[in-house]
Amino acid sequence: MTVGSDTFIHDMLKRCGFVNVFDTKRRYPEISASELASANPDLILLSSEPFPFKEKHIAEFRSICPGAKVMTVDGEMFSWYGSRLLKAPEYFNALIRQINNAY
């Protein structure tokens, strides 16, 4: 499953300067491993919720997209609007620094 361009998560990604390789999709579409590989993302972010991704999932995504950096992120910061947004700038600035340092 991924996020389409008509979601809060997509908007948060865009505001942080990320490019959603599935921005032509709507809502939360299911995609296949081959669709993901064809999209050839530089970065794959796995949310901490609602599904608790583990190391075995990270390894699976790395095998599908060997050139991509794969990491887990705090799902609340991407998808829970409201008072959590007060902490979002600090979180996203730290995340962007972490990603930039990894390349």
Steps between C-alpha positions, in 0.01 A plus 500: 500500500617852429360852523339693220506872433165570668613409852624689804814284495580603142455864597741461793756334272465776241536776760828339608634498147450130429366376167240225512569257214135393522349848483280397207316257726210582731443427867688191622536263205652156517799460274696194397868440558557544126322837504721609787813380322392679180445825691866475606477720812812643664339474841234275652345615826322235705255639753503386863124467479251355437733213403812443713771446238797295621850424369369213286272747317785745448706217349211409270468858373877519452485189284223652287675837467870441567594859417255654746562603857233330712415629846222504755344831601260620767159449341336746736704785358390416147135426557366642825402860452410728788719562803773262378577749225661719767782244514511434125754765391761375747433137406511558123812717519676222693373238253622700200843540665511125566413421138751751363775359723427151372574592137 
